């Protein structure tokens, strides 16, 4: 695909935490042009560099770009056919639907359309075939693809290689979610200092519904959820980035521990597609007794463009029928902007996106 022109794209909500990660990932992307930056009335006209919140400096390609007012008609006139949505859940739904209706494809980080039957809820290494839910003939409409909740993403990446081996009866997950998962500025300091908050609104329900759907089986135009009970506990902790999860799988089969670990290390279903943001491999198995850790493992993933895109599994214990382990993933990269970018790469590689703008 290196000889094909790069596609013009835009970011909706570019001033926010996830929007800035989109800008970082798309600024020098080999398949997409540096993005047009869409902003709210409060941020339109301001330089992205003046709004920058991430620890890493803004890319030079977009640092001096000013945020613009966007609309489907305006972006269409400019030749944009792909947008990446970092709009907040609750308001994103109708906005994204209007872009799709006007023929612009949307790759969304918001929750509004995740459970729509005809909308792929996608983690490419896990359920790439769910992209076919959109069909090939959309009558001039754009594509709408969502990525899941940030905690769901790490969980299903860790589960996908081992579900066929274990045939789980139930999956229990307790999350230790970083402050950045609440967006910027996040949780008030006096609410989280010296504290753990054992409640994140709608998080547990999202994890349970979305995991069953992503790990389910596509049958024609619908997905049959995985018939496994998912039970989640979600808590906010005082780390900056990276969601850690303690997972217990109640299995109906009893493979060897070596088979389970081998399934994780051999897992690389996107190897032949050469997607720029795909980590190789997508799941890293750590042998140490005290890993993974957010501070040390949240940026796992290679090549360089895939930093933060790998899920890290460790502290594995197998006492049949219970498999216990920890998994860590970067909530804003793998569970946020990077997940959407990878979804767009898969869609383009499979011919669902135009080969050029206009």
Number of C-alpha atoms within 10 A of each C-alpha: 12 7 6 10 14 17 23 21 24 25 27 29 24 28 28 22 23 28 25 26 22 29 27 24 20 25 20 17 18 15 22 21 17 21 27 24 27 27 24 16 10 9 19 17 15 16 18 24 18 12 16 16 17 14 6 8 11 21 16 12 14 21 18 14 16 18 24 19 15 18 13 20 14 11 21 17 10 14 15 24 27 29 27 28 26 27 24 17 13 10 12 20 17 12 14 25 18 16 24 22 17 15 20 26 26 26 25 33 31 22 20 17 23 25 16 10 13 19 19 29 29 26 27 24 23 22 20 18 13 26 24 18 19 18 12 10 8 12 8 11 16 22 27 25 26 26 31 28 23 26 32 26 26 29 25 23 26 26 20 18 23 20 18 11 17 20 17 24 15 16 22 17 25 18 24 24 28 23 23 21 25 13 14 13 12 12 19 9 12 8 11 15 11 9 12 14 15 12 12 14 8 9 18 23 14 19 25 19 18 24 26 20 23 28 22 19 16 18 10 10 12 16 19 13 16 18 14 17 16 21 17 20 18 22 18 22 21 19 16 14 20 31 28 28 27 20 23 22 24 21 19 15 15 17 15 12 15 8 13 19 15 14 18 21 15 13 21 18 16 18 14 7 12 14 19 17 25 30 28 19 20 25 28 24 19 16 12 10 9 10 19 26 17 21 11 10 21 25 22 22 24 17 14 11 16 23 19 24 32 27 29 28 28 21 17 21 13 16 10 16 17 19 20 20 19 24 30 32 35 30 30 26 26 32 28 28 30 29 29 28 26 25 28 28 23 26 20 17 15 12 11 20 20 13 15 15 17 12
